């Protein structure tokens, strides 16, 4: 089911997207990462990602 947006809403969405490019990029990457982990990654892929995440968390502490 698709809903039609009013011209005012389309304009507001475009204005927000243009003003918040970094947020939009983060949302898009986060969504892709979650989909990859949930639906596509093999066990080996998940273990590699877990090691990368653990390393990143260690580096960001202190």
The first five atom37 places (N, CA, C, CB, O) and aatype in JSON, in Angstrom:
{
  "aatype": [20, 20, 20, 20, 20, 20, 20, 20, 20, 20, 20, 20, 20, 20, 20, 20, 20, 20, 20, 20, 20, 20, 20, 20, 20, 20, 20, 20, 20, 20, 20, 20, 20, 20, 20, 20, 20, 20, 20, 20, 20, 20, 20, 20, 20, 20, 20, 20, 20, 20, 20, 20, 20, 20, 20, 20, 20, 20, 20, 20, 20, 20],
  "atom_mask": [
    [1, 1, 1, 1, 1],
    [1, 1, 1, 1, 1],
    [1, 1, 1, 1, 1],
    [1, 1, 1, 1, 1],
    [1, 1, 1, 1, 1],
    [1, 1, 1, 1, 1],
    [1, 1, 1, 1, 1],
    [1, 1, 1, 1, 1],
    [1, 1, 1, 1, 1],
    [1, 1, 1, 1, 1],
    [1, 1, 1, 1, 1],
    [1, 1, 1, 1, 1],
    [1, 1, 1, 1, 1],
    [1, 1, 1, 1, 1],
    [1, 1, 1, 1, 1],
    [1, 1, 1, 1, 1],
    [1, 1, 1, 1, 1],
    [1, 1, 1, 1, 1],
    [1, 1, 1, 1, 1],
    [1, 1, 1, 1, 1],
    [1, 1, 1, 1, 1],
    [1, 1, 1, 1, 1],
    [1, 1, 1, 1, 1],
    [1, 1, 1, 1, 1],
    [1, 1, 1, 1, 1],
    [1, 1, 1, 1, 1],
    [1, 1, 1, 1, 1],
    [1, 1, 1, 1, 1],
    [1, 1, 1, 1, 1],
    [1, 1, 1, 1, 1],
    [1, 1, 1, 1, 1],
    [1, 1, 1, 1, 1],
    [1, 1, 1, 1, 1],
    [1, 1, 1, 1, 1],
    [1, 1, 1, 1, 1],
    [1, 1, 1, 1, 1],
    [1, 1, 1, 1, 1],
    [1, 1, 1, 1, 1],
    [1, 1, 1, 1, 1],
    [1, 1, 1, 1, 1],
    [1, 1, 1, 1, 1],
    [1, 1, 1, 1, 1],
    [1, 1, 1, 1, 1],
    [1, 1, 1, 1, 1],
    [1, 1, 1, 1, 1],
    [1, 1, 1, 1, 1],
    [1, 1, 1, 1, 1],
    [1, 1, 1, 1, 1],
    [1, 1, 1, 1, 1],
    [1, 1, 1, 1, 1],
    [1, 1, 1, 1, 1],
    [1, 1, 1, 1, 1],
    [1, 1, 1, 1, 1],
    [1, 1, 1, 1, 1],
    [1, 1, 1, 1, 1],
    [1, 1, 1, 1, 1],
    [1, 1, 1, 1, 1],
    [1, 1, 1, 1, 1],
    [1, 1, 1, 1, 1],
    [1, 1, 1, 1, 1],
    [1, 1, 1, 1, 1],
    [1, 1, 1, 1, 1]
  ],
  "atom_positions": [
    [[0.85, -1.18, 0.0], [0.0, 0.0, 0.0], [0.89, 1.24, 0.0], [-0.96, 0.0, 1.22], [1.78, 1.38, 0.84]],
    [[0.64, 2.11, -0.92], [1.39, 3.36, -0.97], [0.47, 4.51, -0.62], [2.03, 3.57, -2.37], [-0.72, 4.49, -0.93]],
    [[1.05, 5.49, 0.02], [0.27, 6.68, 0.35], [0.84, 7.84, -0.43], [0.27, 6.96, 1.87], [2.05, 7.95, -0.62]],
    [[-0.04, 8.7, -0.87], [0.4, 9.87, -1.61], [0.7, 10.99, -0.63], [-0.66, 10.31, -2.65], [-0.06, 11.25, 0.3]],
    [[1.82, 11.65, -0.88], [2.2, 12.78, -0.04], [1.76, 14.07, -0.68], [3.72, 12.79, 0.21], [1.78, 14.22, -1.91]],
    [[1.37, 15.0, 0.16], [1.01, 16.31, -0.36], [2.29, 17.01, -0.83], [0.26, 17.17, 0.73], [3.39, 16.64, -0.44]],
    [[2.11, 18.01, -1.65], [3.27, 18.77, -2.13], [4.01, 19.44, -0.97], [2.83, 19.84, -3.14], [5.23, 19.54, -0.98]],
    [[3.25, 19.9, 0.04], [3.86, 20.54, 1.2], [4.73, 19.54, 1.96], [2.78, 21.13, 2.13], [5.83, 19.88, 2.41]],
    [[4.24, 18.3, 2.11], [5.0, 17.27, 2.84], [6.25, 16.88, 2.05], [4.13, 16.02, 3.1], [7.32, 16.69, 2.63]],
    [[6.12, 16.76, 0.74], [7.28, 16.46, -0.1], [8.34, 17.53, 0.03], [6.86, 16.31, -1.57], [9.53, 17.24, 0.13]],
    [[7.9, 18.78, 0.03], [8.81, 19.91, 0.15], [9.49, 19.9, 1.53], [8.06, 21.24, -0.06], [10.7, 20.14, 1.63]],
    [[8.73, 19.62, 2.56], [9.28, 19.56, 3.92], [10.29, 18.42, 4.04], [8.15, 19.39, 4.96], [11.35, 18.58, 4.65]],
    [[9.96, 17.26, 3.48], [10.88, 16.12, 3.51], [12.19, 16.45, 2.79], [10.23, 14.9, 2.88], [13.27, 16.14, 3.29]],
    [[12.09, 17.07, 1.63], [13.29, 17.44, 0.86], [14.13, 18.44, 1.64], [12.9, 18.02, -0.51], [15.36, 18.33, 1.67]],
    [[13.48, 19.4, 2.25], [14.2, 20.41, 3.04], [14.96, 19.74, 4.19], [13.23, 21.48, 3.58], [16.12, 20.05, 4.43]],
    [[14.28, 18.81, 4.91], [14.92, 18.12, 6.02], [16.09, 17.28, 5.53], [13.9, 17.24, 6.77], [17.17, 17.3, 6.13]],
    [[15.88, 16.52, 4.44], [16.93, 15.67, 3.89], [18.14, 16.49, 3.45], [16.4, 14.87, 2.71], [19.28, 16.09, 3.69]],
    [[17.9, 17.63, 2.81], [19.0, 18.48, 2.37], [19.77, 19.05, 3.56], [18.46, 19.62, 1.5], [20.99, 19.22, 3.49]],
    [[19.07, 19.34, 4.63], [19.7, 19.94, 5.82], [20.42, 18.9, 6.67], [18.65, 20.66, 6.65], [21.33, 19.24, 7.42]],
    [[20.01, 17.63, 6.57], [20.52, 16.58, 7.45], [21.15, 15.42, 6.68], [19.39, 16.05, 8.32], [20.82, 14.26, 6.92]],
    [[22.05, 15.72, 5.77], [22.68, 14.7, 4.93], [23.45, 13.68, 5.76], [23.62, 15.35, 3.93], [23.4, 12.48, 5.47]],
    [[24.16, 14.12, 6.79], [24.93, 13.19, 7.62], [24.02, 12.22, 8.36], [25.79, 13.96, 8.62], [24.31, 11.03, 8.42]],
    [[22.93, 12.72, 8.93], [21.99, 11.84, 9.62], [21.39, 10.83, 8.66], [20.87, 12.67, 10.3], [21.27, 9.64, 8.98]],
    [[21.01, 11.29, 7.48], [20.42, 10.41, 6.48], [21.39, 9.3, 6.11], [20.02, 11.21, 5.23], [20.99, 8.15, 5.97]],
    [[22.66, 9.64, 5.95], [23.69, 8.66, 5.61], [23.84, 7.62, 6.73], [25.04, 9.36, 5.34], [23.92, 6.42, 6.47]],
    [[23.87, 8.09, 7.97], [23.99, 7.19, 9.12], [22.79, 6.25, 9.18], [24.11, 7.99, 10.44], [22.97, 5.04, 9.37]],
    [[21.58, 6.77, 9.02], [20.37, 5.94, 9.05], [20.42, 4.85, 7.96], [19.11, 6.81, 8.86], [20.07, 3.7, 8.21]],
    [[20.87, 5.24, 6.77], [20.93, 4.31, 5.65], [21.96, 3.2, 5.92], [21.29, 5.07, 4.35], [21.67, 2.03, 5.7]],
    [[23.15, 3.57, 6.39], [24.18, 2.57, 6.69], [23.75, 1.65, 7.83], [25.51, 3.27, 7.05], [23.98, 0.45, 7.77]],
    [[23.14, 2.21, 8.86], [22.7, 1.4, 9.99], [21.65, 0.39, 9.53], [22.11, 2.31, 11.12], [21.71, -0.78, 9.91]],
    [[20.73, 0.82, 8.73], [19.7, -0.07, 8.22], [20.31, -1.2, 7.38], [18.68, 0.72, 7.39], [19.92, -2.35, 7.51]],
    [[21.27, -0.86, 6.53], [21.92, -1.87, 5.7], [22.69, -2.86, 6.55], [22.87, -1.21, 4.69], [22.66, -4.07, 6.29]],
    [[23.38, -2.38, 7.58], [24.15, -3.26, 8.46], [23.23, -4.23, 9.18], [24.96, -2.45, 9.47], [23.53, -5.42, 9.28]],
    [[22.11, -3.74, 9.68], [21.16, -4.61, 10.39], [20.59, -5.67, 9.46], [20.02, -3.78, 11.0], [20.48, -6.84, 9.84]],
    [[20.24, -5.29, 8.27], [19.7, -6.24, 7.3], [20.74, -7.3, 6.97], [19.25, -5.52, 6.01], [20.41, -8.49, 6.9]],
    [[21.99, -6.89, 6.77], [23.06, -7.83, 6.48], [23.22, -8.85, 7.61], [24.38, -7.08, 6.25], [23.31, -10.05, 7.37]],
    [[23.26, -8.36, 8.84], [23.44, -9.25, 9.99], [22.25, -10.19, 10.13], [23.63, -8.43, 11.29], [22.43, -11.38, 10.36]],
    [[21.04, -9.67, 10.0], [19.85, -10.48, 10.2], [19.61, -11.5, 9.08], [18.65, -9.59, 10.32], [19.19, -12.63, 9.35]],
    [[19.88, -11.11, 7.84], [19.4, -11.91, 6.72], [20.47, -12.53, 5.83], [18.53, -11.09, 5.89], [20.21, -13.53, 5.17]],
    [[21.68, -11.96, 5.8], [22.63, -12.38, 4.78], [23.92, -12.98, 5.31], [22.95, -11.24, 3.93], [24.51, -13.84, 4.65]],
    [[24.37, -12.55, 6.47], [25.69, -12.95, 6.96], [25.72, -14.42, 7.37], [26.09, -12.08, 8.14], [24.78, -14.95, 7.96]],
    [[26.85, -15.06, 7.02], [27.07, -16.44, 7.46], [27.63, -16.41, 8.88], [28.05, -17.18, 6.5], [27.92, -15.35, 9.43]],
    [[27.77, -17.58, 9.47], [28.33, -17.66, 10.81], [29.74, -17.08, 10.83], [28.33, -19.12, 11.31], [30.1, -16.36, 11.77]],
    [[30.55, -17.39, 9.82], [31.91, -16.84, 9.75], [31.9, -15.32, 9.63], [32.67, -17.45, 8.56], [32.71, -14.63, 10.25]],
    [[30.97, -14.8, 8.84], [30.83, -13.34, 8.7], [30.5, -12.71, 10.05], [29.73, -13.0, 7.66], [31.07, -11.69, 10.43]],
    [[29.58, -13.33, 10.77], [29.17, -12.81, 12.07], [30.31, -12.83, 13.07], [27.98, -13.61, 12.61], [30.48, -11.88, 13.85]],
    [[31.11, -13.89, 13.06], [32.25, -13.96, 13.96], [33.28, -12.88, 13.63], [32.91, -15.35, 13.89], [33.87, -12.27, 14.53]],
    [[33.49, -12.64, 12.35], [34.42, -11.58, 11.94], [33.91, -10.2, 12.37], [34.64, -11.61, 10.41], [34.67, -9.38, 12.87]],
    [[32.64, -9.97, 12.18], [32.05, -8.7, 12.59], [32.12, -8.53, 14.11], [30.59, -8.62, 12.13], [32.4, -7.44, 14.6]],
    [[31.87, -9.62, 14.84], [31.94, -9.56, 16.29], [33.35, -9.18, 16.74], [31.53, -10.9, 16.91], [33.51, -8.37, 17.65]],
    [[34.37, -9.76, 16.12], [35.75, -9.42, 16.46], [36.03, -7.95, 16.17], [36.73, -10.32, 15.69], [36.69, -7.27, 16.96]],
    [[35.53, -7.46, 15.05], [35.72, -6.04, 14.69], [35.04, -5.13, 15.71], [35.18, -5.76, 13.27], [35.59, -4.11, 16.12]],
    [[33.84, -5.5, 16.11], [33.07, -4.7, 17.07], [33.77, -4.7, 18.43], [31.63, -5.23, 17.21], [33.9, -3.66, 19.06]],
    [[34.2, -5.89, 18.86], [34.91, -5.98, 20.15], [36.16, -5.11, 20.15], [35.28, -7.43, 20.46], [36.44, -4.42, 21.13]],
    [[36.91, -5.14, 19.06], [38.12, -4.32, 18.95], [37.78, -2.83, 19.0], [38.87, -4.64, 17.65], [38.45, -2.05, 19.68]],
    [[36.75, -2.47, 18.29], [36.33, -1.06, 18.26], [35.9, -0.59, 19.65], [35.18, -0.87, 17.25], [36.21, 0.53, 20.05]],
    [[35.19, -1.45, 20.36], [34.75, -1.1, 21.72], [35.95, -0.96, 22.67], [33.77, -2.17, 22.27], [35.98, -0.06, 23.51]],
    [[36.94, -1.84, 22.54], [38.14, -1.74, 23.37], [38.88, -0.44, 23.09], [39.07, -2.94, 23.12], [39.33, 0.24, 24.02]],
    [[38.99, -0.09, 21.82], [39.72, 1.13, 21.43], [39.02, 2.4, 21.88], [39.89, 1.18, 19.93], [39.67, 3.41, 22.14]],
    [[37.7, 2.35, 21.99], [36.95, 3.56, 22.34], [36.84, 3.78, 23.84], [35.56, 3.5, 21.73], [36.38, 4.84, 24.28]],
    [[37.26, 2.81, 24.63], [37.22, 2.96, 26.09], [38.46, 3.7, 26.56], [37.12, 1.57, 26.79], [39.58, 3.4, 26.15]],
    [[38.24, 4.67, 27.42], [39.33, 5.35, 28.09], [40.14, 6.17, 27.21], [40.19, 4.41, 28.75], [41.1, 6.8, 27.66]]
  ]
}
